[in-house]
Amino acid sequence: MQQLPATSDVAFIVNPSLTANELLQTMCDELGAVCANPQPTGKMLLDTLTRHLLSSHSRGRHTVLIIDEAQNLSAAVLEQIRL
């Protein structure tokens, strides 16, 4: 991670046993993307994350997602990452 350019934002997730919504929430937390709703749905989290990523990209930032032990993710969570 120390070799990444200064223009990189990193979401480092160490707990691979998360649900799809928990993963989205963790990604938002790690990247500082704040959802206005205190109990967001998966769609709200995905919308928040999408807005954050588009905003970061427009400022010339790159986002890196690192998931420790990613091979232990469920198929549903992997699909959420793909989307």
mmCIF file of the N, C-alpha and C atoms, coordinates in Angstrom:
data_MODEL
# 
_entry.id   MODEL 
# 
loop_
_atom_site.group_PDB 
_atom_site.id 
_atom_site.type_symbol 
_atom_site.label_atom_id 
_atom_site.label_alt_id 
_atom_site.label_comp_id 
_atom_site.label_asym_id 
_atom_site.label_entity_id 
_atom_site.label_seq_id 
_atom_site.pdbx_PDB_ins_code 
_atom_site.Cartn_x 
_atom_site.Cartn_y 
_atom_site.Cartn_z 
_atom_site.occupancy 
_atom_site.B_iso_or_equiv 
_atom_site.pdbx_formal_charge 
_atom_site.auth_seq_id 
_atom_site.auth_comp_id 
_atom_site.auth_asym_id 
_atom_site.auth_atom_id 
_atom_site.pdbx_PDB_model_num 
ATOM 1   N N  . MET A 1 1  ? 0.827   -1.193  0.000   1.00 0.00 ? 1  MET A N  1 
ATOM 2   C CA . MET A 1 1  ? 0.000   0.000   0.000   1.00 0.00 ? 1  MET A CA 1 
ATOM 3   C C  . MET A 1 1  ? 0.869   1.254   0.000   1.00 0.00 ? 1  MET A C  1 
ATOM 4   N N  . GLN A 1 2  ? 2.047   1.155   0.555   1.00 0.00 ? 2  GLN A N  1 
ATOM 5   C CA . GLN A 1 2  ? 2.936   2.310   0.601   1.00 0.00 ? 2  GLN A CA 1 
ATOM 6   C C  . GLN A 1 2  ? 3.432   2.708   -0.784  1.00 0.00 ? 2  GLN A C  1 
ATOM 7   N N  . GLN A 1 3  ? 3.347   1.802   -1.746  1.00 0.00 ? 3  GLN A N  1 
ATOM 8   C CA . GLN A 1 3  ? 3.819   2.084   -3.090  1.00 0.00 ? 3  GLN A CA 1 
ATOM 9   C C  . GLN A 1 3  ? 2.737   2.687   -3.985  1.00 0.00 ? 3  GLN A C  1 
ATOM 10  N N  . LEU A 1 4  ? 1.533   2.807   -3.477  1.00 0.00 ? 4  LEU A N  1 
ATOM 11  C CA . LEU A 1 4  ? 0.460   3.407   -4.263  1.00 0.00 ? 4  LEU A CA 1 
ATOM 12  C C  . LEU A 1 4  ? 0.694   4.903   -4.413  1.00 0.00 ? 4  LEU A C  1 
ATOM 13  N N  . PRO A 1 5  ? 0.300   5.470   -5.536  1.00 0.00 ? 5  PRO A N  1 
ATOM 14  C CA . PRO A 1 5  ? 0.446   6.919   -5.718  1.00 0.00 ? 5  PRO A CA 1 
ATOM 15  C C  . PRO A 1 5  ? -0.373  7.684   -4.675  1.00 0.00 ? 5  PRO A C  1 
ATOM 16  N N  . ALA A 1 6  ? 0.019   8.906   -4.427  1.00 0.00 ? 6  ALA A N  1 
ATOM 17  C CA . ALA A 1 6  ? -0.676  9.745   -3.448  1.00 0.00 ? 6  ALA A CA 1 
ATOM 18  C C  . ALA A 1 6  ? -2.114  10.039  -3.871  1.00 0.00 ? 6  ALA A C  1 
ATOM 19  N N  . THR A 1 7  ? -2.427  9.832   -5.135  1.00 0.00 ? 7  THR A N  1 
ATOM 20  C CA . THR A 1 7  ? -3.775  10.085  -5.642  1.00 0.00 ? 7  THR A CA 1 
ATOM 21  C C  . THR A 1 7  ? -4.699  8.882   -5.460  1.00 0.00 ? 7  THR A C  1 
ATOM 22  N N  . SER A 1 8  ? -4.268  7.907   -4.671  1.00 0.00 ? 8  SER A N  1 
ATOM 23  C CA . SER A 1 8  ? -5.055  6.689   -4.458  1.00 0.00 ? 8  SER A CA 1 
ATOM 24  C C  . SER A 1 8  ? -5.773  6.713   -3.115  1.00 0.00 ? 8  SER A C  1 
ATOM 25  N N  . ASP A 1 9  ? -7.028  6.287   -3.140  1.00 0.00 ? 9  ASP A N  1 
ATOM 26  C CA . ASP A 1 9  ? -7.801  6.072   -1.922  1.00 0.00 ? 9  ASP A CA 1 
ATOM 27  C C  . ASP A 1 9  ? -7.950  4.568   -1.766  1.00 0.00 ? 9  ASP A C  1 
ATOM 28  N N  . VAL A 1 10 ? -7.722  4.071   -0.554  1.00 0.00 ? 10 VAL A N  1 
ATOM 29  C CA . VAL A 1 10 ? -7.726  2.628   -0.334  1.00 0.00 ? 10 VAL A CA 1 
ATOM 30  C C  . VAL A 1 10 ? -8.807  2.241   0.671   1.00 0.00 ? 10 VAL A C  1 
ATOM 31  N N  . ALA A 1 11 ? -9.588  1.237   0.301   1.00 0.00 ? 11 ALA A N  1 
ATOM 32  C CA . ALA A 1 11 ? -10.512 0.598   1.233   1.00 0.00 ? 11 ALA A CA 1 
ATOM 33  C C  . ALA A 1 11 ? -9.916  -0.774  1.533   1.00 0.00 ? 11 ALA A C  1 
ATOM 34  N N  . PHE A 1 12 ? -9.485  -0.958  2.766   1.00 0.00 ? 12 PHE A N  1 
ATOM 35  C CA . PHE A 1 12 ? -8.852  -2.211  3.165   1.00 0.00 ? 12 PHE A CA 1 
ATOM 36  C C  . PHE A 1 12 ? -9.813  -2.935  4.093   1.00 0.00 ? 12 PHE A C  1 
ATOM 37  N N  . ILE A 1 13 ? -10.306 -4.090  3.645   1.00 0.00 ? 13 ILE A N  1 
ATOM 38  C CA . ILE A 1 13 ? -11.307 -4.840  4.401   1.00 0.00 ? 13 ILE A CA 1 
ATOM 39  C C  . ILE A 1 13 ? -10.684 -6.142  4.872   1.00 0.00 ? 13 ILE A C  1 
ATOM 40  N N  . VAL A 1 14 ? -10.701 -6.340  6.180   1.00 0.00 ? 14 VAL A N  1 
ATOM 41  C CA . VAL A 1 14 ? -10.021 -7.505  6.755   1.00 0.00 ? 14 VAL A CA 1 
ATOM 42  C C  . VAL A 1 14 ? -10.982 -8.623  7.156   1.00 0.00 ? 14 VAL A C  1 
ATOM 43  N N  . ASN A 1 15 ? -12.279 -8.361  7.129   1.00 0.00 ? 15 ASN A N  1 
ATOM 44  C CA . ASN A 1 15 ? -13.248 -9.375  7.537   1.00 0.00 ? 15 ASN A CA 1 
ATOM 45  C C  . ASN A 1 15 ? -14.031 -9.847  6.315   1.00 0.00 ? 15 ASN A C  1 
ATOM 46  N N  . PRO A 1 16 ? -13.692 -11.000 5.756   1.00 0.00 ? 16 PRO A N  1 
ATOM 47  C CA . PRO A 1 16 ? -14.383 -11.453 4.551   1.00 0.00 ? 16 PRO A CA 1 
ATOM 48  C C  . PRO A 1 16 ? -15.737 -12.105 4.821   1.00 0.00 ? 16 PRO A C  1 
ATOM 49  N N  . SER A 1 17 ? -16.106 -12.287 6.078   1.00 0.00 ? 17 SER A N  1 
ATOM 50  C CA . SER A 1 17 ? -17.387 -12.953 6.363   1.00 0.00 ? 17 SER A CA 1 
ATOM 51  C C  . SER A 1 17 ? -18.484 -11.905 6.585   1.00 0.00 ? 17 SER A C  1 
ATOM 52  N N  . LEU A 1 18 ? -18.722 -11.113 5.542   1.00 0.00 ? 18 LEU A N  1 
ATOM 53  C CA . LEU A 1 18 ? -19.729 -10.065 5.592   1.00 0.00 ? 18 LEU A CA 1 
ATOM 54  C C  . LEU A 1 18 ? -20.850 -10.389 4.612   1.00 0.00 ? 18 LEU A C  1 
ATOM 55  N N  . THR A 1 19 ? -22.034 -9.884  4.909   1.00 0.00 ? 19 THR A N  1 
ATOM 56  C CA . THR A 1 19 ? -23.118 -9.962  3.931   1.00 0.00 ? 19 THR A CA 1 
ATOM 57  C C  . THR A 1 19 ? -22.849 -8.907  2.861   1.00 0.00 ? 19 THR A C  1 
ATOM 58  N N  . ALA A 1 20 ? -23.621 -8.951  1.787   1.00 0.00 ? 20 ALA A N  1 
ATOM 59  C CA . ALA A 1 20 ? -23.446 -7.971  0.717   1.00 0.00 ? 20 ALA A CA 1 
ATOM 60  C C  . ALA A 1 20 ? -23.660 -6.548  1.239   1.00 0.00 ? 20 ALA A C  1 
ATOM 61  N N  . ASN A 1 21 ? -24.700 -6.336  2.051   1.00 0.00 ? 21 ASN A N  1 
ATOM 62  C CA . ASN A 1 21 ? -24.952 -5.005  2.614   1.00 0.00 ? 21 ASN A CA 1 
ATOM 63  C C  . ASN A 1 21 ? -23.853 -4.576  3.575   1.00 0.00 ? 21 ASN A C  1 
ATOM 64  N N  . GLU A 1 22 ? -23.368 -5.502  4.386   1.00 0.00 ? 22 GLU A N  1 
ATOM 65  C CA . GLU A 1 22 ? -22.279 -5.180  5.306   1.00 0.00 ? 22 GLU A CA 1 
ATOM 66  C C  . GLU A 1 22 ? -21.015 -4.803  4.544   1.00 0.00 ? 22 GLU A C  1 
ATOM 67  N N  . LEU A 1 23 ? -20.772 -5.483  3.441   1.00 0.00 ? 23 LEU A N  1 
ATOM 68  C CA . LEU A 1 23 ? -19.607 -5.144  2.627   1.00 0.00 ? 23 LEU A CA 1 
ATOM 69  C C  . LEU A 1 23 ? -19.748 -3.737  2.052   1.00 0.00 ? 23 LEU A C  1 
ATOM 70  N N  . LEU A 1 24 ? -20.916 -3.413  1.515   1.00 0.00 ? 24 LEU A N  1 
ATOM 71  C CA . LEU A 1 24 ? -21.137 -2.068  0.986   1.00 0.00 ? 24 LEU A CA 1 
ATOM 72  C C  . LEU A 1 24 ? -20.955 -1.014  2.075   1.00 0.00 ? 24 LEU A C  1 
ATOM 73  N N  . GLN A 1 25 ? -21.502 -1.283  3.263   1.00 0.00 ? 25 GLN A N  1 
ATOM 74  C CA . GLN A 1 25 ? -21.373 -0.340  4.379   1.00 0.00 ? 25 GLN A CA 1 
ATOM 75  C C  . GLN A 1 25 ? -19.906 -0.174  4.767   1.00 0.00 ? 25 GLN A C  1 
ATOM 76  N N  . THR A 1 26 ? -19.166 -1.275  4.811   1.00 0.00 ? 26 THR A N  1 
ATOM 77  C CA . THR A 1 26 ? -17.752 -1.223  5.164   1.00 0.00 ? 26 THR A CA 1 
ATOM 78  C C  . THR A 1 26 ? -16.957 -0.455  4.118   1.00 0.00 ? 26 THR A C  1 
ATOM 79  N N  . MET A 1 27 ? -17.278 -0.680  2.839   1.00 0.00 ? 27 MET A N  1 
ATOM 80  C CA . MET A 1 27 ? -16.600 0.052   1.773   1.00 0.00 ? 27 MET A CA 1 
ATOM 81  C C  . MET A 1 27 ? -16.870 1.549   1.908   1.00 0.00 ? 27 MET A C  1 
ATOM 82  N N  . CYS A 1 28 ? -18.108 1.920   2.155   1.00 0.00 ? 28 CYS A N  1 
ATOM 83  C CA . CYS A 1 28 ? -18.455 3.329   2.356   1.00 0.00 ? 28 CYS A CA 1 
ATOM 84  C C  . CYS A 1 28 ? -17.696 3.901   3.550   1.00 0.00 ? 28 CYS A C  1 
ATOM 85  N N  . ASP A 1 29 ? -17.673 3.169   4.642   1.00 0.00 ? 29 ASP A N  1 
ATOM 86  C CA . ASP A 1 29 ? -16.954 3.622   5.838   1.00 0.00 ? 29 ASP A CA 1 
ATOM 87  C C  . ASP A 1 29 ? -15.476 3.827   5.552   1.00 0.00 ? 29 ASP A C  1 
ATOM 88  N N  . GLU A 1 30 ? -14.857 2.858   4.896   1.00 0.00 ? 30 GLU A N  1 
ATOM 89  C CA . GLU A 1 30 ? -13.422 2.919   4.612   1.00 0.00 ? 30 GLU A CA 1 
ATOM 90  C C  . GLU A 1 30 ? -13.065 4.089   3.688   1.00 0.00 ? 30 GLU A C  1 
ATOM 91  N N  . LEU A 1 31 ? -13.971 4.402   2.776   1.00 0.00 ? 31 LEU A N  1 
ATOM 92  C CA . LEU A 1 31 ? -13.692 5.467   1.806   1.00 0.00 ? 31 LEU A CA 1 
ATOM 93  C C  . LEU A 1 31 ? -14.223 6.826   2.243   1.00 0.00 ? 31 LEU A C  1 
ATOM 94  N N  . GLY A 1 32 ? -14.927 6.859   3.361   1.00 0.00 ? 32 GLY A N  1 
ATOM 95  C CA . GLY A 1 32 ? -15.469 8.127   3.852   1.00 0.00 ? 32 GLY A CA 1 
ATOM 96  C C  . GLY A 1 32 ? -16.703 8.579   3.098   1.00 0.00 ? 32 GLY A C  1 
ATOM 97  N N  . ALA A 1 33 ? -17.400 7.648   2.466   1.00 0.00 ? 33 ALA A N  1 
ATOM 98  C CA . ALA A 1 33 ? -18.627 7.957   1.741   1.00 0.00 ? 33 ALA A CA 1 
ATOM 99  C C  . ALA A 1 33 ? -19.791 7.829   2.725   1.00 0.00 ? 33 ALA A C  1 
ATOM 100 N N  . VAL A 1 34 ? -20.422 8.947   3.038   1.00 0.00 ? 34 VAL A N  1 
ATOM 101 C CA . VAL A 1 34 ? -21.445 8.968   4.081   1.00 0.00 ? 34 VAL A CA 1 
ATOM 102 C C  . VAL A 1 34 ? -22.835 8.887   3.467   1.00 0.00 ? 34 VAL A C  1 
ATOM 103 N N  . CYS A 1 35 ? -23.600 7.910   3.938   1.00 0.00 ? 35 CYS A N  1 
ATOM 104 C CA . CYS A 1 35 ? -24.990 7.758   3.515   1.00 0.00 ? 35 CYS A CA 1 
ATOM 105 C C  . CYS A 1 35 ? -25.861 8.554   4.481   1.00 0.00 ? 35 CYS A C  1 
ATOM 106 N N  . ALA A 1 36 ? -26.768 9.369   3.945   1.00 0.00 ? 36 ALA A N  1 
ATOM 107 C CA . ALA A 1 36 ? -27.592 10.242  4.780   1.00 0.00 ? 36 ALA A CA 1 
ATOM 108 C C  . ALA A 1 36 ? -28.553 9.470   5.679   1.00 0.00 ? 36 ALA A C  1 
ATOM 109 N N  . ASN A 1 37 ? -28.966 8.292   5.261   1.00 0.00 ? 37 ASN A N  1 
ATOM 110 C CA . ASN A 1 37 ? -29.924 7.502   6.025   1.00 0.00 ? 37 ASN A CA 1 
ATOM 111 C C  . ASN A 1 37 ? -29.182 6.686   7.078   1.00 0.00 ? 37 ASN A C  1 
ATOM 112 N N  . PRO A 1 38 ? -29.599 6.760   8.350   1.00 0.00 ? 38 PRO A N  1 
ATOM 113 C CA . PRO A 1 38 ? -28.916 5.989   9.397   1.00 0.00 ? 38 PRO A CA 1 
ATOM 114 C C  . PRO A 1 38 ? -29.103 4.474   9.278   1.00 0.00 ? 38 PRO A C  1 
ATOM 115 N N  . GLN A 1 39 ? -30.140 4.032   8.573   1.00 0.00 ? 39 GLN A N  1 
ATOM 116 C CA . GLN A 1 39 ? -30.367 2.607   8.331   1.00 0.00 ? 39 GLN A CA 1 
ATOM 117 C C  . GLN A 1 39 ? -30.573 2.391   6.837   1.00 0.00 ? 39 GLN A C  1 
ATOM 118 N N  . PRO A 1 40 ? -29.481 2.502   6.070   1.00 0.00 ? 40 PRO A N  1 
ATOM 119 C CA . PRO A 1 40 ? -29.613 2.458   4.617   1.00 0.00 ? 40 PRO A CA 1 
ATOM 120 C C  . PRO A 1 40 ? -29.884 1.059   4.081   1.00 0.00 ? 40 PRO A C  1 
ATOM 121 N N  . THR A 1 41 ? -30.574 1.026   2.969   1.00 0.00 ? 41 THR A N  1 
ATOM 122 C CA . THR A 1 41 ? -30.782 -0.223  2.238   1.00 0.00 ? 41 THR A CA 1 
ATOM 123 C C  . THR A 1 41 ? -29.551 -0.466  1.361   1.00 0.00 ? 41 THR A C  1 
ATOM 124 N N  . GLY A 1 42 ? -29.496 -1.631  0.760   1.00 0.00 ? 42 GLY A N  1 
ATOM 125 C CA . GLY A 1 42 ? -28.401 -1.939  -0.149  1.00 0.00 ? 42 GLY A CA 1 
ATOM 126 C C  . GLY A 1 42 ? -28.334 -0.954  -1.297  1.00 0.00 ? 42 GLY A C  1 
ATOM 127 N N  . LYS A 1 43 ? -29.497 -0.568  -1.835  1.00 0.00 ? 43 LYS A N  1 
ATOM 128 C CA . LYS A 1 43 ? -29.533 0.397   -2.936  1.00 0.00 ? 43 LYS A CA 1 
ATOM 129 C C  . LYS A 1 43 ? -28.993 1.746   -2.487  1.00 0.00 ? 43 LYS A C  1 
ATOM 130 N N  . MET A 1 44 ? -29.370 2.195   -1.305  1.00 0.00 ? 44 MET A N  1 
ATOM 131 C CA . MET A 1 44 ? -28.870 3.479   -0.796  1.00 0.00 ? 44 MET A CA 1 
ATOM 132 C C  . MET A 1 44 ? -27.349 3.444   -0.647  1.00 0.00 ? 44 MET A C  1 
ATOM 133 N N  . LEU A 1 45 ? -26.831 2.330   -0.138  1.00 0.00 ? 45 LEU A N  1 
ATOM 134 C CA . LEU A 1 45 ? -25.382 2.207   0.024   1.00 0.00 ? 45 LEU A CA 1 
ATOM 135 C C  . LEU A 1 45 ? -24.681 2.200   -1.328  1.00 0.00 ? 45 LEU A C  1 
ATOM 136 N N  . LEU A 1 46 ? -25.249 1.465   -2.274  1.00 0.00 ? 46 LEU A N  1 
ATOM 137 C CA . LEU A 1 46 ? -24.660 1.402   -3.610  1.00 0.00 ? 46 LEU A CA 1 
ATOM 138 C C  . LEU A 1 46 ? -24.698 2.770   -4.282  1.00 0.00 ? 46 LEU A C  1 
ATOM 139 N N  . ASP A 1 47 ? -25.802 3.497   -4.132  1.00 0.00 ? 47 ASP A N  1 
ATOM 140 C CA . ASP A 1 47 ? -25.901 4.848   -4.693  1.00 0.00 ? 47 ASP A CA 1 
ATOM 141 C C  . ASP A 1 47 ? -24.878 5.780   -4.056  1.00 0.00 ? 47 ASP A C  1 
ATOM 142 N N  . THR A 1 48 ? -24.720 5.688   -2.747  1.00 0.00 ? 48 THR A N  1 
ATOM 143 C CA . THR A 1 48 ? -23.737 6.510   -2.032  1.00 0.00 ? 48 THR A CA 1 
ATOM 144 C C  . THR A 1 48 ? -22.334 6.199   -2.520  1.00 0.00 ? 48 THR A C  1 
ATOM 145 N N  . LEU A 1 49 ? -22.025 4.929   -2.635  1.00 0.00 ? 49 LEU A N  1 
ATOM 146 C CA . LEU A 1 49 ? -20.705 4.510   -3.097  1.00 0.00 ? 49 LEU A CA 1 
ATOM 147 C C  . LEU A 1 49 ? -20.459 4.961   -4.533  1.00 0.00 ? 49 LEU A C  1 
ATOM 148 N N  . THR A 1 50 ? -21.460 4.820   -5.386  1.00 0.00 ? 50 THR A N  1 
ATOM 149 C CA . THR A 1 50 ? -21.329 5.240   -6.786  1.00 0.00 ? 50 THR A CA 1 
ATOM 150 C C  . THR A 1 50 ? -21.063 6.736   -6.884  1.00 0.00 ? 50 THR A C  1 
ATOM 151 N N  . ARG A 1 51 ? -21.826 7.539   -6.152  1.00 0.00 ? 51 ARG A N  1 
ATOM 152 C CA . ARG A 1 51 ? -21.606 8.994   -6.165  1.00 0.00 ? 51 ARG A CA 1 
ATOM 153 C C  . ARG A 1 51 ? -20.197 9.334   -5.686  1.00 0.00 ? 51 ARG A C  1 
ATOM 154 N N  . HIS A 1 52 ? -19.761 8.656   -4.632  1.00 0.00 ? 52 HIS A N  1 
ATOM 155 C CA . HIS A 1 52 ? -18.425 8.906   -4.091  1.00 0.00 ? 52 HIS A CA 1 
ATOM 156 C C  . HIS A 1 52 ? -17.348 8.554   -5.123  1.00 0.00 ? 52 HIS A C  1 
ATOM 157 N N  . LEU A 1 53 ? -17.479 7.403   -5.764  1.00 0.00 ? 53 LEU A N  1 
ATOM 158 C CA . LEU A 1 53 ? -16.486 6.979   -6.747  1.00 0.00 ? 53 LEU A CA 1 
ATOM 159 C C  . LEU A 1 53 ? -16.454 7.915   -7.949  1.00 0.00 ? 53 LEU A C  1 
ATOM 160 N N  . LEU A 1 54 ? -17.611 8.346   -8.429  1.00 0.00 ? 54 LEU A N  1 
ATOM 161 C CA . LEU A 1 54 ? -17.652 9.280   -9.553  1.00 0.00 ? 54 LEU A CA 1 
ATOM 162 C C  . LEU A 1 54 ? -17.034 10.621  -9.173  1.00 0.00 ? 54 LEU A C  1 
ATOM 163 N N  . SER A 1 55 ? -17.320 11.088  -7.981  1.00 0.00 ? 55 SER A N  1 
ATOM 164 C CA . SER A 1 55 ? -16.733 12.342  -7.507  1.00 0.00 ? 55 SER A CA 1 
ATOM 165 C C  . SER A 1 55 ? -15.215 12.225  -7.375  1.00 0.00 ? 55 SER A C  1 
ATOM 166 N N  . SER A 1 56 ? -14.763 11.124  -6.814  1.00 0.00 ? 56 SER A N  1 
ATOM 167 C CA . SER A 1 56 ? -13.317 10.891  -6.667  1.00 0.00 ? 56 SER A CA 1 
ATOM 168 C C  . SER A 1 56 ? -12.635 10.845  -8.027  1.00 0.00 ? 56 SER A C  1 
ATOM 169 N N  . HIS A 1 57 ? -13.248 10.151  -8.952  1.00 0.00 ? 57 HIS A N  1 
ATOM 170 C CA . HIS A 1 57 ? -12.684 10.036  -10.303 1.00 0.00 ? 57 HIS A CA 1 
ATOM 171 C C  . HIS A 1 57 ? -12.587 11.404  -10.976 1.00 0.00 ? 57 HIS A C  1 
ATOM 172 N N  . SER A 1 58 ? -13.607 12.223  -10.787 1.00 0.00 ? 58 SER A N  1 
ATOM 173 C CA . SER A 1 58 ? -13.605 13.551  -11.410 1.00 0.00 ? 58 SER A CA 1 
ATOM 174 C C  . SER A 1 58 ? -12.505 14.446  -10.835 1.00 0.00 ? 58 SER A C  1 
ATOM 175 N N  . ARG A 1 59 ? -12.047 14.131  -9.623  1.00 0.00 ? 59 ARG A N  1 
ATOM 176 C CA . ARG A 1 59 ? -10.948 14.884  -8.999  1.00 0.00 ? 59 ARG A CA 1 
ATOM 177 C C  . ARG A 1 59 ? -9.585  14.244  -9.273  1.00 0.00 ? 59 ARG A C  1 
ATOM 178 N N  . GLY A 1 60 ? -9.572  13.229  -10.159 1.00 0.00 ? 60 GLY A N  1 
ATOM 179 C CA . GLY A 1 60 ? -8.315  12.583  -10.516 1.00 0.00 ? 60 GLY A CA 1 
ATOM 180 C C  . GLY A 1 60 ? -7.832  11.559  -9.509  1.00 0.00 ? 60 GLY A C  1 
ATOM 181 N N  . ARG A 1 61 ? -8.715  11.084  -8.658  1.00 0.00 ? 61 ARG A N  1 
ATOM 182 C CA . ARG A 1 61 ? -8.363  10.097  -7.637  1.00 0.00 ? 61 ARG A CA 1 
ATOM 183 C C  . ARG A 1 61 ? -8.609  8.689   -8.185  1.00 0.00 ? 61 ARG A C  1 
ATOM 184 N N  . HIS A 1 62 ? -7.851  7.740   -7.686  1.00 0.00 ? 62 HIS A N  1 
ATOM 185 C CA . HIS A 1 62 ? -8.038  6.328   -8.008  1.00 0.00 ? 62 HIS A CA 1 
ATOM 186 C C  . HIS A 1 62 ? -8.429  5.611   -6.730  1.00 0.00 ? 62 HIS A C  1 
ATOM 187 N N  . THR A 1 63 ? -9.344  4.669   -6.839  1.00 0.00 ? 63 THR A N  1 
ATOM 188 C CA . THR A 1 63 ? -9.814  3.935   -5.669  1.00 0.00 ? 63 THR A CA 1 
ATOM 189 C C  . THR A 1 63 ? -9.380  2.485   -5.785  1.00 0.00 ? 63 THR A C  1 
ATOM 190 N N  . VAL A 1 64 ? -8.812  1.974   -4.691  1.00 0.00 ? 64 VAL A N  1 
ATOM 191 C CA . VAL A 1 64 ? -8.326  0.602   -4.630  1.00 0.00 ? 64 VAL A CA 1 
ATOM 192 C C  . VAL A 1 64 ? -9.093  -0.123  -3.523  1.00 0.00 ? 64 VAL A C  1 
ATOM 193 N N  . LEU A 1 65 ? -9.627  -1.289  -3.855  1.00 0.00 ? 65 LEU A N  1 
ATOM 194 C CA . LEU A 1 65 ? -10.315 -2.127  -2.866  1.00 0.00 ? 65 LEU A CA 1 
ATOM 195 C C  . LEU A 1 65 ? -9.446  -3.346  -2.594  1.00 0.00 ? 65 LEU A C  1 
ATOM 196 N N  . ILE A 1 66 ? -9.036  -3.510  -1.356  1.00 0.00 ? 66 ILE A N  1 
ATOM 197 C CA . ILE A 1 66 ? -8.238  -4.664  -0.948  1.00 0.00 ? 66 ILE A CA 1 
ATOM 198 C C  . ILE A 1 66 ? -9.058  -5.440  0.077   1.00 0.00 ? 66 ILE A C  1 
ATOM 199 N N  . ILE A 1 67 ? -9.282  -6.719  -0.217  1.00 0.00 ? 67 ILE A N  1 
ATOM 200 C CA . ILE A 1 67 ? -10.037 -7.565  0.713   1.00 0.00 ? 67 ILE A CA 1 
ATOM 201 C C  . ILE A 1 67 ? -9.146  -8.723  1.122   1.00 0.00 ? 67 ILE A C  1 
ATOM 202 N N  . ASP A 1 68 ? -8.780  -8.740  2.391   1.00 0.00 ? 68 ASP A N  1 
ATOM 203 C CA . ASP A 1 68 ? -7.973  -9.820  2.934   1.00 0.00 ? 68 ASP A CA 1 
ATOM 204 C C  . ASP A 1 68 ? -8.821  -11.086 2.986   1.00 0.00 ? 68 ASP A C  1 
ATOM 205 N N  . GLU A 1 69 ? -8.257  -12.206 2.555   1.00 0.00 ? 69 GLU A N  1 
ATOM 206 C CA . GLU A 1 69 ? -8.961  -13.487 2.552   1.00 0.00 ? 69 GLU A CA 1 
ATOM 207 C C  . GLU A 1 69 ? -10.197 -13.454 1.657   1.00 0.00 ? 69 GLU A C  1 
ATOM 208 N N  . ALA A 1 70 ? -10.112 -12.771 0.523   1.00 0.00 ? 70 ALA A N  1 
ATOM 209 C CA . ALA A 1 70 ? -11.255 -12.619 -0.378  1.00 0.00 ? 70 ALA A CA 1 
ATOM 210 C C  . ALA A 1 70 ? -11.776 -13.953 -0.892  1.00 0.00 ? 70 ALA A C  1 
ATOM 211 N N  . GLN A 1 71 ? -10.930 -14.972 -0.887  1.00 0.00 ? 71 GLN A N  1 
ATOM 212 C CA . GLN A 1 71 ? -11.388 -16.279 -1.376  1.00 0.00 ? 71 GLN A CA 1 
ATOM 213 C C  . GLN A 1 71 ? -12.495 -16.849 -0.492  1.00 0.00 ? 71 GLN A C  1 
ATOM 214 N N  . ASN A 1 72 ? -12.683 -16.290 0.696   1.00 0.00 ? 72 ASN A N  1 
ATOM 215 C CA . ASN A 1 72 ? -13.726 -16.769 1.604   1.00 0.00 ? 72 ASN A CA 1 
ATOM 216 C C  . ASN A 1 72 ? -15.054 -16.029 1.441   1.00 0.00 ? 72 ASN A C  1 
ATOM 217 N N  . LEU A 1 73 ? -15.125 -15.097 0.497   1.00 0.00 ? 73 LEU A N  1 
ATOM 218 C CA . LEU A 1 73 ? -16.372 -14.367 0.279   1.00 0.00 ? 73 LEU A CA 1 
ATOM 219 C C  . LEU A 1 73 ? -17.419 -15.279 -0.347  1.00 0.00 ? 73 LEU A C  1 
ATOM 220 N N  . SER A 1 74 ? -18.656 -15.043 0.003   1.00 0.00 ? 74 SER A N  1 
ATOM 221 C CA . SER A 1 74 ? -19.753 -15.821 -0.588  1.00 0.00 ? 74 SER A CA 1 
ATOM 222 C C  . SER A 1 74 ? -19.987 -15.355 -2.023  1.00 0.00 ? 74 SER A C  1 
ATOM 223 N N  . ALA A 1 75 ? -20.697 -16.168 -2.767  1.00 0.00 ? 75 ALA A N  1 
ATOM 224 C CA . ALA A 1 75 ? -21.002 -15.826 -4.159  1.00 0.00 ? 75 ALA A CA 1 
ATOM 225 C C  . ALA A 1 75 ? -21.823 -14.537 -4.235  1.00 0.00 ? 75 ALA A C  1 
ATOM 226 N N  . ALA A 1 76 ? -22.736 -14.336 -3.299  1.00 0.00 ? 76 ALA A N  1 
ATOM 227 C CA . ALA A 1 76 ? -23.570 -13.125 -3.295  1.00 0.00 ? 76 ALA A CA 1 
ATOM 228 C C  . ALA A 1 76 ? -22.731 -11.872 -3.074  1.00 0.00 ? 76 ALA A C  1 
ATOM 229 N N  . VAL A 1 77 ? -21.761 -11.967 -2.196  1.00 0.00 ? 77 VAL A N  1 
ATOM 230 C CA . VAL A 1 77 ? -20.898 -10.817 -1.925  1.00 0.00 ? 77 VAL A CA 1 
ATOM 231 C C  . VAL A 1 77 ? -19.979 -10.547 -3.114  1.00 0.00 ? 77 VAL A C  1 
ATOM 232 N N  . LEU A 1 78 ? -19.453 -11.594 -3.726  1.00 0.00 ? 78 LEU A N  1 
ATOM 233 C CA . LEU A 1 78 ? -18.632 -11.423 -4.930  1.00 0.00 ? 78 LEU A CA 1 
ATOM 234 C C  . LEU A 1 78 ? -19.434 -10.765 -6.040  1.00 0.00 ? 78 LEU A C  1 
ATOM 235 N N  . GLU A 1 79 ? -20.692 -11.134 -6.178  1.00 0.00 ? 79 GLU A N  1 
ATOM 236 C CA . GLU A 1 79 ? -21.554 -10.533 -7.191  1.00 0.00 ? 79 GLU A CA 1 
ATOM 237 C C  . GLU A 1 79 ? -21.756 -9.055  -6.905  1.00 0.00 ? 79 GLU A C  1 
ATOM 238 N N  . GLN A 1 80 ? -21.910 -8.697  -5.634  1.00 0.00 ? 80 GLN A N  1 
ATOM 239 C CA . GLN A 1 80 ? -22.081 -7.298  -5.265  1.00 0.00 ? 80 GLN A CA 1 
ATOM 240 C C  . GLN A 1 80 ? -20.844 -6.483  -5.640  1.00 0.00 ? 80 GLN A C  1 
ATOM 241 N N  . ILE A 1 81 ? -19.668 -7.046  -5.437  1.00 0.00 ? 81 ILE A N  1 
ATOM 242 C CA . ILE A 1 81 ? -18.429 -6.364  -5.820  1.00 0.00 ? 81 ILE A CA 1 
ATOM 243 C C  . ILE A 1 81 ? -18.376 -6.197  -7.327  1.00 0.00 ? 81 ILE A C  1 
ATOM 244 N N  . ARG A 1 82 ? -18.748 -7.226  -8.050  1.00 0.00 ? 82 ARG A N  1 
ATOM 245 C CA . ARG A 1 82 ? -18.740 -7.165  -9.510  1.00 0.00 ? 82 ARG A CA 1 
ATOM 246 C C  . ARG A 1 82 ? -19.638 -6.043  -10.018 1.00 0.00 ? 82 ARG A C  1 
ATOM 247 N N  . LEU A 1 83 ? -20.800 -5.914  -9.403  1.00 0.00 ? 83 LEU A N  1 
ATOM 248 C CA . LEU A 1 83 ? -21.735 -4.867  -9.835  1.00 0.00 ? 83 LEU A CA 1 
ATOM 249 C C  . LEU A 1 83 ? -21.181 -3.503  -9.532  1.00 0.00 ? 83 LEU A C  1 
# 
